[in-house]
Amino acid sequence: MLFGLDGVEIGLLIVFLCLFGSILSGFPVAFAIGGAGVISFGIIAALDSAGLLIHQAIDTGSDAYAAVVASGVKEEVISVFRYPDLPRIAEPVFPKGWEVAMDRNISFIVNRMNERVLAGQSIETLLAVLMFVLMGITLERSKIANDLLTTMARVFGPLPGGLAVSVVVVGAFLAASTGIVGATVVTMGLLSLPTMLRNGYSPELSTGVIAASGTLGQIIPPSIVIVLLGTLAGDLYSAAQESRAIEAGCTDALTYLGEPAVLSVGTLFQAALLPGIMLALLYALYAFGYAMVNPSKAPAVEMGASNHEPITRNEGLTWFIFVPVGLIAAVMLAGNIGLVGSQDMTVDSFTDVGQGASLRTNVGEQCQASMIELHGQEAWDTAVAEQEAIAASGVSTESVKLSEEEIAALRAEKVAAAAPIGTGVSIILVLLGLILAVGRGVAPSKDSKPLILGTIGLLLVAAVDVALIAPTTSSGVSLVIMLLPLILALYGCKEAVIRASKNELIRVVFPPLVLIVAVLGSILGGITNPTPAAALGAAGAIMLAAYRKLRDEEKSGKIILNSTFAVAIMILFGMNFDLRINTASVSAETWIAFFIAYAAYLYAAFGLLYSCWVLFRSGVLSPVVRETAKVTSMVFTILIGSQLLNLVVISFGGEHYIQQFLKSFDNEWTVFFIVMLVLFILGFVLDFLEIIYIVIPIVGPIIYGGTFDPKWVTIMVAVNLQTSFLTPPFGFALFYLRGVAPASVTTGHIYRGIIPFVLIQVLGLVMLGFFPEIVTIIPDLIPN
């Protein structure tokens, strides 16, 4: 053996050195990865042909090996790491020759390009990357980030450490709207670092909080890291659990686990929300605590008033806290007492599938033993009892078609049990009520009559819904009945919006906040998957940037505002009317609703095109499109190159060798800790794209093939990478910030400033490790 090392170990070292050297060469990373794969394969093939790479494999024909198998040990767990004393045989790393390995690699790379880049199932999800990148770059280039920083500085500036807290808040905003770490760090470094230094903030705190807040884009959804990692993790988890089930003697993962082995990007967005908010809060608490201990290094700064009209403390508490909380609480109470609820009269023409046992019990002895070991004897006994009760009852577990009389009876039961006020109406009432409250709170000295009329209109809408509208009333008739009080309510809301738009905080924060809520809400609520939500975010960012540009030019933005209302009309009509016109019988009401929704769609499309024209003539759209094309093409090129590098590692047995090493540890926590440590170290030299596409496919079958929750595993990996990108001396975020920091800020300032935030990251990892519920609670509460 060369240098006393196994041939596979030498092959892995060659791949790593080629990859490391190609990245350091300065050649574009997207092409360097593929080139490293080609060069390393050529070197390994040449050494193998010369007989210099010898792999010491276990002799499966020996008596000792047969004795181990006869003792009950499964063949797949026997390795040189677990049984180093077993007889071995020497063989080349390419048993069938490098020519066969190269032929297989070429075939696999073509297939994988087709599956993951051209026409595979994951392409739709990967398109979300393009949309989110476009959304983030548009918001960055349109100076919206600058407005957010300025406004938040005015809000938090008077507090000790307020500028640092404002950077954290804006960092969370930008993370939720861009998901691009480098862009966020550079943007905030250019905008906020000079301001913080000019107002007496220490360079350490200033650089630390900017670098840390900029990396929140790694974890706060819609994070590109989560999209890419989730797309890969879903496949790895499904395949790993299927293999685990087969090893356990079961037919599939659903039988063995008792639930489908599925992991989606939307679920990961839900899982990442709370950890991201937790880290942002820990950053802000540290900044505030630092200011309390060192007031001279993080002084309070008065940045100017942010309100168009000053308000008293009692007025602020009343209209911004007590009234909104009371309104929401009242609707929730009404829901608990049955006044508000669903009015859906839809009845399925088939019965529901009968309730089955919690676990499948018609399995073989080996699978039964494995399931008992996994779920416990009590859970198995419960499932057996459930299955016996189902069999004894004689009730069919199959779906049965209902008769017309049964359907009518079920519909009558739903009508009788329906709440007087529908859920949709209650949501609209709450939203309009909040608008009225905010409009009153920002300008309490102005005439309150329009807002009172709007409130009366809301009360009339609720009264009309209770008194005149039944659950069986059609949507068109309901709209006509509620039209007059609704117009009165909208009149008051229009006046409230005009008043609120004169408040700088609301004017700057509210539009991007609405955009973020619309994108994340549609994903987290299970309304749609990430790709359409990302398209909505990209279109919204373009319209928002165009509106700001028109305001800077002192031109009217009514077309864009009306387009926004047109989108709202489309959504409302789509939710409340059956817009299918290709059925046998279409009512006049459906035709009217269809043409209104279609007209709203055309106007919204016109507004989007008009927004693109505004940005194009102002010189914003072209660089945004170019930058988006550069980033997304880099992502897909790295995807292709990393697949090539992975196939090289697989071809000489490197992937199998690493997995055998990890499987040799009996403790699952030990394996996970080793993987996390390796990922942390690799984060010093590799970007998240390379780690996701090169390293995760190798270690993924191990960390996703155990008992850990896949959501928790994925979020832990994402937070770990975020920590690595912050850690001196090699953290990527530190180099981004160093590139835009003034000469007065030294590298030592940056390193000293980031250490407390690295410790916060480690604390966050420890908290997620000991309390995985932080990750799983939101996905468990929100149905998928």
C-alpha positions in Angstrom: 0.0 0.0 0.0 1.2 3.5 -0.9 2.4 5.4 2.2 0.8 2.6 4.3 -2.7 3.9 3.4 -5.6 2.1 1.9 -6.1 2.8 -1.8 -9.6 4.3 -1.1 -8.1 6.6 1.6 -5.5 7.8 -0.9 -8.3 8.4 -3.5 -10.3 10.5 -1.0 -7.2 12.6 -0.2 -6.5 13.1 -3.9 -10.1 14.3 -4.4 -10.0 16.7 -1.5 -6.6 18.1 -2.5 -7.7 18.6 -6.1 -10.9 20.3 -4.9 -9.1 22.5 -2.4 -6.4 23.4 -5.0 -8.9 24.2 -7.7 -10.9 26.5 -5.3 -7.7 28.3 -4.2 -6.5 28.7 -7.9 -8.9 31.6 -8.4 -10.7 29.8 -11.2 -14.6 30.2 -10.9 -15.8 27.8 -8.3 -18.7 26.6 -10.4 -16.3 25.2 -13.0 -13.5 24.4 -10.6 -15.6 21.7 -8.9 -16.2 19.8 -12.1 -12.6 20.3 -13.1 -11.5 18.9 -9.7 -13.6 15.8 -10.4 -12.0 15.2 -13.8 -8.4 15.8 -12.7 -8.8 13.7 -9.5 -10.3 10.8 -11.5 -7.4 10.9 -14.0 -4.8 10.8 -11.2 -6.6 8.0 -9.4 -7.0 6.0 -12.6 -3.3 6.4 -13.5 -2.2 5.3 -10.0 -4.6 2.4 -10.1 -3.4 1.3 -13.5 0.2 1.4 -12.2 -0.8 -0.9 -9.4 -0.1 1.7 -6.7 -3.6 1.9 -5.2 -4.5 -1.3 -3.4 -7.7 -1.6 -1.4 -7.7 -4.1 1.5 -11.2 -5.5 1.3 -12.7 -8.2 3.7 -12.4 -11.7 2.2 -16.0 -12.8 2.0 -15.0 -16.3 1.2 -13.1 -16.9 4.4 -14.2 -19.2 7.2 -13.9 -16.3 9.7 -16.3 -14.2 7.6 -18.8 -17.1 7.4 -18.6 -17.6 11.1 -19.5 -13.9 11.8 -22.5 -14.1 9.4 -23.6 -17.4 11.0 -23.6 -15.7 14.4 -26.5 -13.5 13.2 -24.6 -10.4 12.1 -26.0 -8.9 8.9 -23.6 -8.7 6.0 -24.2 -5.0 5.4 -22.9 -4.0 8.8 -19.6 -6.0 8.5 -16.7 -3.7 7.7 -13.0 -3.4 8.3 -13.8 -0.8 11.0 -16.0 -3.1 13.1 -14.1 -6.3 12.4 -10.5 -5.3 11.8 -9.2 -8.9 12.4 -11.1 -10.5 9.6 -9.0 -11.9 6.7 -8.6 -9.4 3.8 -7.7 -9.6 0.2 -5.9 -7.0 -1.9 -7.8 -5.6 -4.9 -7.6 -2.5 -7.1 -9.8 0.5 -6.3 -11.4 0.0 -9.7 -12.1 -3.8 -9.7 -13.3 -3.8 -13.3 -10.9 -1.2 -14.5 -11.0 2.6 -14.7 -12.5 2.4 -18.2 -15.7 0.8 -16.9 -15.9 3.3 -14.0 -15.5 6.2 -16.5 -18.3 4.8 -18.7 -20.6 4.5 -15.7 -19.7 8.0 -14.5 -20.6 9.5 -17.9 -23.9 7.6 -18.0 -24.8 8.7 -14.4 -23.9 12.3 -15.0 -26.1 12.5 -18.0 -29.0 10.8 -16.1 -28.5 13.1 -13.1 -28.4 16.2 -15.2 -31.7 15.2 -16.7 -33.2 14.4 -13.3 -32.0 17.4 -11.3 -31.3 20.1 -13.9 -33.4 19.6 -17.0 -36.6 17.6 -16.3 -36.6 16.0 -12.9 -39.1 16.2 -10.1 -36.9 18.6 -8.1 -36.8 21.2 -11.0 -40.0 22.9 -9.9 -38.6 23.4 -6.4 -35.2 24.6 -7.7 -37.0 27.2 -9.7 -37.9 28.8 -6.4 -34.2 29.7 -6.1 -34.4 31.8 -9.2 -37.5 33.6 -7.9 -36.2 34.2 -4.4 -32.9 35.5 -5.8 -34.8 37.9 -8.1 -36.9 39.0 -5.2 -33.9 39.7 -3.0 -31.8 41.5 -5.6 -34.7 43.7 -6.6 -35.3 44.8 -3.0 -31.6 45.4 -2.5 -31.1 47.5 -5.7 -34.2 49.5 -5.2 -32.8 51.1 -1.9 -35.6 49.5 0.2 -33.0 48.1 2.5 -31.6 51.6 3.0 -35.0 52.9 3.9 -35.5 50.0 6.4 -32.2 50.7 8.1 -32.8 54.4 8.4 -36.3 54.0 9.7 -35.4 51.3 12.2 -32.5 53.4 13.4 -35.0 56.2 14.2 -37.2 53.8 16.1 -34.5 52.0 18.2 -31.8 54.6 18.2 -32.9 56.3 21.4 -32.5 53.0 23.3 -29.0 51.9 24.6 -27.5 49.8 21.8 -30.5 50.8 19.6 -28.5 51.0 16.4 -27.2 47.5 16.9 -30.8 46.3 17.6 -32.0 48.0 14.4 -29.3 46.2 12.4 -30.6 42.9 13.8 -34.2 43.7 12.9 -33.3 44.8 9.4 -31.0 41.7 9.1 -34.0 39.5 9.9 -36.1 41.5 7.4 -33.6 41.1 4.6 -33.0 37.5 5.5 -36.7 36.8 5.0 -36.7 38.7 1.7 -33.4 37.8 0.1 -32.0 34.6 1.7 -28.6 35.6 0.3 -25.9 35.9 2.9 -23.2 37.7 1.0 -25.7 40.3 -0.4 -27.1 41.0 3.1 -23.7 41.4 4.8 -22.4 43.7 2.1 -25.6 45.8 2.0 -25.7 46.3 5.7 -21.9 46.8 5.9 -22.1 49.6 3.4 -25.2 51.3 4.9 -25.0 50.9 8.6 -21.4 50.5 9.6 -20.4 54.1 8.8 -23.4 55.3 10.8 -22.7 53.2 13.8 -19.0 54.3 13.9 -19.9 57.9 13.4 -22.3 57.8 16.4 -19.6 56.3 18.8 -20.3 52.6 18.5 -17.3 50.3 19.1 -15.9 48.7 15.9 -16.2 45.3 17.6 -19.9 45.5 18.3 -20.7 47.2 15.0 -18.9 44.6 12.8 -20.0 41.6 15.0 -23.7 42.5 14.8 -23.6 43.2 11.1 -21.8 40.0 10.2 -24.1 37.9 12.5 -27.3 39.5 11.3 -26.3 39.1 7.7 -26.0 35.3 8.1 -29.6 35.1 9.3 -30.5 34.5 5.6 -29.1 31.0 6.1 -31.9 30.0 8.4 -34.8 32.4 8.3 -37.2 31.4 5.5 -37.4 31.8 2.6 -33.7 30.8 2.8 -32.1 29.6 -0.4 -30.0 27.3 1.8 -33.2 25.6 3.1 -34.6 25.3 -0.5 -31.5 23.6 -1.8 -30.8 21.5 1.3 -34.5 20.6 1.6 -34.7 19.4 -2.1 -31.8 17.1 -1.5 -32.7 16.1 2.1 -36.2 14.9 1.0 -34.7 12.4 -1.4 -32.0 11.3 1.1 -34.5 10.8 3.9 -36.9 8.8 1.8 -34.2 6.5 0.4 -32.5 6.1 3.8 -35.6 5.2 5.6 -36.6 2.7 2.9 -33.2 1.0 3.2 -33.6 1.0 7.0 -37.0 -0.6 6.7 -35.8 -3.3 4.4 -32.8 -4.0 6.8 -35.4 -4.3 9.6 -37.2 -7.0 7.6 -40.2 -4.8 6.6 -41.5 -4.2 3.1 -41.4 -0.4 3.2 -40.8 2.6 5.4 -44.5 3.3 5.8 -45.0 -0.1 7.5 -41.9 0.2 9.6 -42.3 3.8 10.7 -46.1 4.0 10.8 -46.0 7.2 8.8 -44.7 8.2 5.3 -41.0 9.0 5.0 -41.6 12.4 3.4 -39.8 15.7 3.9 -40.8 18.8 1.9 -39.2 22.3 1.6 -42.4 23.8 2.9 -42.2 21.7 6.1 -38.6 22.8 6.5 -39.6 26.5 6.2 -42.0 25.9 9.0 -39.3 24.2 11.0 -36.8 27.0 10.4 -39.0 29.9 11.4 -38.8 29.6 15.2 -35.0 28.9 15.3 -34.3 31.9 13.1 -36.4 34.2 15.3 -34.7 32.7 18.4 -31.2 33.5 17.0 -32.3 37.1 16.0 -33.7 37.6 19.5 -30.5 36.4 21.1 -28.5 38.8 18.9 -30.7 41.7 20.0 -30.5 40.8 23.7 -26.7 40.6 23.5 -26.6 44.0 21.8 -28.9 45.5 24.5 -26.9 43.8 27.3 -23.6 45.0 25.9 -24.9 48.6 25.8 -26.1 48.4 29.4 -22.6 47.2 30.5 -20.6 49.5 28.2 -22.8 52.6 27.6 -20.0 54.6 26.1 -19.4 51.9 23.3 -23.1 51.6 22.3 -24.7 55.0 23.2 -28.3 55.9 22.6 -28.6 58.0 19.5 -31.5 60.3 18.6 -32.0 59.9 14.8 -35.0 62.1 14.4 -38.8 61.6 14.7 -40.3 58.8 12.8 -44.0 59.8 13.3 -45.8 62.3 11.2 -47.8 63.3 14.3 -46.5 62.7 17.9 -48.8 60.5 20.0 -49.0 59.9 23.8 -48.0 56.7 25.4 -51.6 55.9 26.3 -52.8 56.5 22.7 -50.0 54.2 21.4 -50.9 51.5 23.8 -54.6 51.8 23.1 -54.6 51.8 19.3 -51.5 49.7 18.6 -51.8 47.0 21.3 -55.1 47.0 23.3 -57.5 47.4 20.4 -55.8 44.9 18.0 -55.3 42.3 20.7 -58.9 42.8 21.9 -60.2 42.5 18.3 -58.3 39.3 17.7 -59.3 37.9 21.1 -63.0 38.7 20.5 -63.0 36.8 17.2 -61.2 33.8 18.8 -63.8 33.8 21.6 -66.6 34.0 19.1 -65.0 30.9 17.4 -65.0 29.0 20.7 -68.6 29.7 21.4 -69.7 28.8 17.8 -70.5 32.3 16.6 -67.6 32.2 14.0 -66.6 29.1 12.1 -66.8 27.2 8.8 -69.8 27.5 6.6 -68.5 25.0 4.0 -71.4 22.9 2.7 -69.3 20.6 0.5 -70.2 17.0 1.0 -68.1 14.2 -0.5 -70.0 11.7 -2.6 -67.9 8.9 -1.0 -67.4 8.0 2.6 -64.1 8.6 4.3 -61.6 5.7 4.3 -62.3 3.7 7.5 -60.0 4.3 10.4 -57.2 1.7 10.4 -54.9 0.6 13.2 -52.1 2.9 14.3 -49.5 0.4 13.0 -49.7 -2.3 10.3 -49.8 -5.7 12.1 -49.9 -8.1 9.2 -46.1 -8.3 9.0 -43.5 -11.0 9.3 -41.8 -12.0 12.5 -38.6 -10.1 11.8 -40.5 -6.9 10.9 -42.7 -7.4 14.0 -39.6 -7.6 16.2 -38.1 -4.6 14.6 -41.3 -2.5 14.9 -41.6 -3.5 18.6 -38.0 -2.4 19.2 -38.7 0.9 17.5 -42.2 1.8 18.8 -42.3 -0.2 22.0 -44.4 -3.2 23.1 -47.3 -1.1 24.3 -47.7 0.6 20.9 -47.6 -2.7 19.2 -50.2 -4.2 21.6 -52.4 -1.2 21.0 -52.2 -1.6 17.2 -53.1 -5.3 17.5 -56.1 -4.5 19.7 -57.2 -1.8 17.3 -57.0 -4.2 14.3 -58.9 -6.9 16.2 -61.7 -4.3 17.1 -61.9 -3.2 13.5 -62.2 -6.9 12.3 -64.8 -7.7 15.0 -66.9 -4.6 14.1 -67.3 -5.8 10.5 -67.0 -2.1 9.4 -65.4 -1.8 6.0 -62.3 0.3 5.9 -62.9 1.0 2.2 -64.5 4.1 0.8 -68.2 3.6 -0.3 -70.3 5.7 -2.6 -73.1 7.6 -0.9 -76.7 7.7 -2.1 -78.5 11.0 -3.0 -80.5 10.7 0.2 -77.4 10.2 2.3 -75.7 13.2 0.7 -78.7 15.4 1.3 -78.9 14.3 4.9 -75.2 15.1 5.5 -75.6 18.5 3.8 -78.6 19.2 6.1 -76.5 18.3 9.1 -73.7 20.7 8.0 -76.3 23.5 7.4 -77.7 23.0 10.9 -74.2 23.0 12.5 -72.8 25.9 10.5 -71.6 29.0 12.4 -73.6 32.3 11.9 -70.4 34.1 10.7 -68.1 32.4 8.2 -64.4 32.2 8.8 -63.6 34.1 5.7 -65.8 37.0 6.7 -64.3 37.1 10.1 -60.8 37.3 8.7 -61.8 40.2 6.5 -63.4 42.0 9.4 -60.3 41.5 11.6 -58.0 42.8 8.8 -60.2 45.9 8.1 -60.5 46.5 11.8 -56.8 46.5 12.3 -56.4 49.0 9.5 -58.9 51.3 11.2 -57.1 51.0 14.5 -53.8 51.8 13.0 -55.2 54.7 11.1 -56.7 56.1 14.4 -53.4 55.5 16.3 -51.1 57.3 13.9 -53.2 60.5 13.8 -55.4 60.7 16.9 -56.0 64.4 16.5 -57.7 64.2 13.1 -61.4 63.9 12.5 -62.5 60.5 13.6 -65.9 60.5 11.8 -64.6 58.6 8.7 -63.1 55.9 10.9 -66.3 55.7 13.0 -68.3 55.2 9.8 -65.9 52.5 8.8 -66.3 50.8 12.2 -70.1 51.0 11.8 -69.8 49.4 8.3 -67.8 46.5 9.8 -70.5 46.0 12.5 -73.2 46.1 9.8 -71.3 43.5 7.7 -71.3 41.2 10.7 -75.0 41.8 11.5 -76.0 41.3 7.9 -74.1 38.1 7.8 -75.8 36.8 10.9 -79.3 38.0 10.0 -79.7 37.8 6.2 -77.1 35.3 4.9 -77.5 31.6 5.4 -74.8 29.0 4.8 -76.6 27.9 1.6 -76.7 31.5 0.2 -74.6 31.7 -2.9 -71.4 33.9 -2.9 -72.9 36.3 -5.5 -76.1 36.9 -3.5 -74.0 37.3 -0.3 -71.8 39.9 -1.9 -74.9 41.9 -3.1 -76.5 41.8 0.4 -73.2 43.0 2.1 -72.2 45.5 -0.6 -73.5 48.7 1.0 -72.1 48.1 4.6 -68.9 46.8 2.9 -68.5 50.0 0.9 -69.0 52.0 4.1 -66.3 50.0 5.8 -63.9 50.4 2.9 -64.5 54.1 2.9 -63.3 54.3 6.5 -60.3 52.0 5.7 -59.3 54.2 2.8 -59.1 57.2 5.1 -57.1 55.1 7.6 -54.6 54.0 4.9 -54.1 57.6 3.8 -53.3 58.6 7.4 -51.1 55.6 8.0 -49.1 56.3 4.8 -47.9 59.6 6.3 -46.2 57.7 9.1 -42.6 57.0 8.0 -42.4 53.7 10.0 -45.5 52.3 8.5 -44.8 53.6 5.0 -41.3 52.0 4.9 -41.9 48.8 6.9 -45.4 47.8 6.0 -45.0 47.1 2.2 -42.0 44.7 2.5 -43.6 43.2 5.6 -46.8 42.5 3.7 -44.8 40.9 0.9 -42.9 38.7 3.3 -46.1 37.7 5.1 -47.7 36.9 1.8 -44.8 34.7 0.6 -44.2 32.9 3.9 -47.9 32.7 4.9 -48.8 31.0 1.6 -46.0 28.4 2.2 -46.2 28.0 6.0 -50.0 27.8 5.8 -49.9 25.0 3.2 -51.7 27.1 0.7 -49.1 26.6 -2.0 -45.6 25.2 -2.4 -42.4 27.4 -2.5 -42.2 27.9 -6.2 -45.6 29.8 -6.8 -45.0 31.7 -3.5 -41.5 32.7 -4.7 -43.0 33.9 -8.0 -45.5 36.0 -6.0 -42.6 37.4 -4.0 -40.6 38.2 -7.1 -43.5 40.0 -8.8 -44.3 41.8 -5.5 -40.7 43.0 -5.2 -40.7 44.3 -8.7 -44.0 46.2 -8.2 -42.8 47.5 -4.8 -39.5 48.7 -6.3 -41.3 50.4 -9.2 -43.7 52.2 -6.8 -40.7 53.5 -4.8 -39.0 54.7 -8.0 -42.2 56.5 -9.0 -42.4 58.2 -5.6 -38.8 59.3 -5.9 -39.6 60.8 -9.3 -42.7 62.5 -7.7 -45.0 60.6 -10.1 -48.3 58.8 -9.5 -48.1 55.1 -8.5 -51.9 54.5 -8.8 -51.5 51.9 -11.5 -49.3 49.8 -9.2 -51.6 50.3 -6.2 -54.6 49.4 -8.3 -52.7 46.3 -9.6 -52.2 45.3 -5.9 -55.9 45.6 -5.3 -56.6 43.6 -8.5 -54.5 40.7 -7.1 -56.5 40.9 -3.8 -59.8 40.7 -5.9 -58.4 37.7 -7.8 -57.7 35.9 -4.6 -61.0 36.8 -3.0 -63.1 35.7 -6.0 -61.0 32.6 -6.5 -61.7 31.6 -2.9 -65.4 32.4 -2.8 -66.6 31.5 -6.3 -66.5 28.4 -8.5 -64.8 29.9 -11.5 -64.9 26.7 -13.6 -66.7 27.6 -16.9 -65.9 24.4 -18.7 -68.7 22.4 -16.9 -72.0 21.4 -18.4 -74.1 24.0 -16.6 -72.6 27.4 -15.7 -74.7 29.9 -13.8 -74.9 33.7 -14.6 -73.3 34.3 -11.2 -70.3 32.2 -12.2 -69.9 34.0 -15.5 -70.0 37.4 -13.8 -67.5 36.3 -11.1 -65.2 34.8 -13.8 -65.1 38.0 -15.9 -64.5 40.1 -12.9 -61.6 37.8 -11.8 -60.3 37.6 -15.3 -60.4 41.4 -15.7 -58.5 41.7 -12.4 -55.9 39.2 -13.7 -55.4 41.2 -16.8 -55.0 44.5 -14.9 -52.6 42.8 -12.4 -50.5 41.5 -15.4 -50.5 45.0 -16.9 -49.4 46.5 -13.6 -46.5 44.0 -13.4 -45.4 44.8 -17.0 -45.7 48.5 -16.3 -43.6 48.0 -13.2 -40.9 46.2 -15.3 -41.0 49.2 -17.7 -40.5 51.7 -14.9 -37.5 49.8 -13.5 -36.1 49.2 -17.0 -36.2 52.9 -18.0 -34.7 53.9 -14.7 -31.8 51.5 -15.2 -32.7 49.1 -12.3 -34.2 46.1 -14.1 -31.2 45.3 -16.4 -28.6 44.9 -13.6 -31.2 43.0 -11.5 -31.8 40.5 -14.3 -28.1 40.1 -15.0 -27.2 39.5 -11.3 -30.1 37.1 -11.0 -28.9 35.2 -14.1 -25.3 35.1 -12.7 -26.4 33.7 -9.3 -28.8 31.1 -10.6 -26.5 29.9 -13.3 -23.8 29.6 -10.7 -26.1 27.5 -8.5 -27.0 25.1 -11.4 -23.4 24.9 -12.7 -22.2 24.0 -9.2 -25.0 21.4 -9.0 -23.7 19.8 -12.2 -20.0 20.0 -11.2 -20.7 18.6 -7.7 -22.6 15.6 -9.2 -19.5 14.9 -11.3 -17.3 15.0 -8.2 -19.7 12.8 -6.3 -19.7 10.2 -9.0 -15.9 10.2 -8.9 -15.9 9.5 -5.2 -18.6 6.8 -5.7 -16.7 5.2 -8.6 -13.7 4.1 -6.5 -15.7 3.2 -3.4 -15.0 6.4 -1.4 -18.7 7.1 -0.5 -19.1 3.5 0.7 -15.9 3.6 2.7 -16.9 6.8 4.5 -20.4 5.4 5.3 -18.9 2.2 6.7 -16.7 4.3 8.9 -19.7 6.3 10.3 -21.7 3.1 10.7 -19.0 1.6 12.8 -20.1 3.8 15.7 -23.0 2.3 17.7 -24.1 5.6 19.2 -26.2 7.7 16.8 -25.3 10.9 18.6 -21.6 10.2 18.1 -22.1 9.8 14.4 -24.1 13.0 14.2 -21.5 14.9 16.2 -18.7 13.7 13.9 -20.7 14.8 10.8 -21.5 18.2 12.4 -17.8 18.7 13.3 -16.7 17.8 9.7 -19.3 20.1 8.2 -18.2 22.9 10.5 -14.6 22.6 9.5 -15.5 22.3 5.8 -17.5 25.5 6.1 -14.2 27.3 6.5 -13.1 26.4 2.9 -16.3 25.5 1.1 -19.4 27.6 0.4 -22.8 26.2 1.4 -23.5 25.2 -2.2 -20.4 23.0 -2.4 -21.2 21.4 1.1 -24.8 20.8 0.2 -24.1 19.1 -3.2 -20.8 17.4 -2.4 -20.7 16.4 1.3 -24.4 16.0 2.2 -25.0 13.3 -0.4 -22.2 11.2 1.1 -23.1 11.6 4.8 -26.9 12.0 4.2 -27.8 8.3 4.1 -26.3 8.0 7.6 -27.7 11.0 9.4 -31.1 10.7 7.7 -31.3 6.9 8.1 -31.5 6.8 11.9 -34.1 7.7 14.5 -33.6 11.5 14.4 -36.4 13.8 13.1 -35.3 14.8 9.6 -36.6 18.4 10.1 -34.4 18.7 13.2 -31.4 17.2 11.4 -31.7 19.6 8.5 -32.1 22.7 10.6 -29.2 21.7 12.8 -27.0 21.4 9.7 -28.2 24.8 8.4 -27.4 26.5 11.8 -24.1 24.7 12.0 -23.1 26.0 8.5 -24.2 29.5 9.6 -21.9 29.2 12.7 -19.1 28.1 10.5 -19.5 31.0 8.2 -19.1 33.3 11.2 -16.2 31.7 12.9 -12.7 33.3 12.6 -10.3 33.2 11.0 -12.0 31.7 7.8 -15.7 32.6 8.1 -17.1 33.7 4.7 -19.2 36.5 6.3 -16.1 38.0 7.8 -14.4 38.3 4.4 -17.6 39.8 2.9 -17.6 42.5 5.7 -13.8 43.0 5.4 -14.3 43.9 1.8 -16.6 46.8 2.5 -15.4 48.0 5.9 -13.4 51.3 6.1 -9.7 51.3 6.7 -10.2 52.3 10.3 -11.8 49.0 11.0 -9.1 46.3 11.3 -9.4 42.6 10.8 -8.8 42.2 14.6 -11.8 44.4 15.3 -13.9 42.1 13.1 -12.6 38.9 14.7 -13.0 40.2 18.3 -16.5 41.5 17.5 -17.8 38.2 16.1 -16.6 35.9 18.9 -19.6 36.7 21.2 -22.0 36.0 18.3 -20.2 32.7 17.5 -20.8 31.7 21.2 -24.5 32.7 20.7 -24.6 30.4 17.7 -23.1 27.6 19.7 -25.7 28.3 22.5 -28.4 28.2 19.8 -27.1 24.8 18.6 -27.1 23.5 22.2 -30.6 24.7 22.7 -31.9 23.1 19.5 -30.0 19.9 20.6 -31.6 19.7 24.0 -35.0 21.1 22.9 -35.8 19.8 19.4 -39.4 21.0 20.0 -38.2 24.4 19.0 -37.8 23.0 15.5 -40.8 20.6 15.4 -43.5 22.5 17.2 -44.7 24.7 14.2 -44.7 21.8 11.7 -46.7 19.8 14.2 -49.2 22.6 14.7 -49.7 23.4 11.0 -51.2 20.6 8.9 -49.3 19.8 5.6 
